[in-house]
Structure formats: C-alpha cells, structure tokens
Amino acid sequence: MKKFVMMTAALTAIFSSPTLAWAQQATTYPGSHMMWDGGWQGWFLGPLMMIAFLTIAVAAVVLVIRWLGGDRDHRVPTQTHREKKPMDILRIRFAKGEIDNEEFEERRKILEG
C-alpha cells in the first residue's frame, strides 16, 4: 500500500509540473477576448443552436424507439390493404360467434357452389 501511495505521488508530481508551467505563460492573443472587448455579436446563436440540438436529439430518440417497435399501435394492419374475400368474411363472422355452425355451413355451400 505504501508503494502505491509513493508511486501515485511521484506520477502526480511528474505529470502536473508541465501543466503548472504552461498555466503561467502569458497570452499574447491580439484579437478580442470573447465578450469583454465587444464580442457580443455571437450570443444570439448560442440559444438557437442549443434548441436545435435538443430538438434533433429528441427526434432521434423518438425515431429509434419507434423503429425498435415501441409504438406498434399506429401501424396499419396489412390485411386492410388487400380486399377481403367473402369466404374470409364468413370465417371471421363464425370465429366471432356472430353466426352459428348451421348458418356457416349454409352460406359456405352457397359461396362455394
């Protein structure tokens, strides 16, 4: 444990000393210093870009969730795109219990006949 502490302290000293030296350098940047020297012209773009980014991020999340199948209620069933045959309608009515077995057989004979 003692070796670990010593190694950590040595690595911290080695890697932090150049950082401290760089932090002390004087900057000689000739341009304006952000908003302090009249640099206010870019401020209106910040909120607009933030709103645009959030809108795109939310839209992407919604699209991914829909794509993964989280929103299946709004999909149109495939059977509505094709025309149902009379025999299919008769079977559906029988399955729902709207008609009994005798009526189903009578109508089936008529349709097939």
Contacts in CASP RR format, 6 or more apart in sequence:
PFRMAT RR
TARGET T0000
AUTHOR 0000-0000-0000
METHOD contacts of the structure
MODEL  1
MKKFVMMTAALTAIFSSPTLAWAQQATTYPGSHMMWDGGWQGWFLGPLMM
IAFLTIAVAAVVLVIRWLGGDRDHRVPTQTHREKKPMDILRIRFAKGEID
NEEFEERRKILEG
31 37 0 8 1.000
32 38 0 8 1.000
32 39 0 8 1.000
35 43 0 8 1.000
65 71 0 8 1.000
86 111 0 8 1.000
87 108 0 8 1.000
87 111 0 8 1.000
87 112 0 8 1.000
90 99 0 8 1.000
90 104 0 8 1.000
90 107 0 8 1.000
90 108 0 8 1.000
90 111 0 8 1.000
93 99 0 8 1.000
93 104 0 8 1.000
94 101 0 8 1.000
94 104 0 8 1.000
99 107 0 8 1.000
END
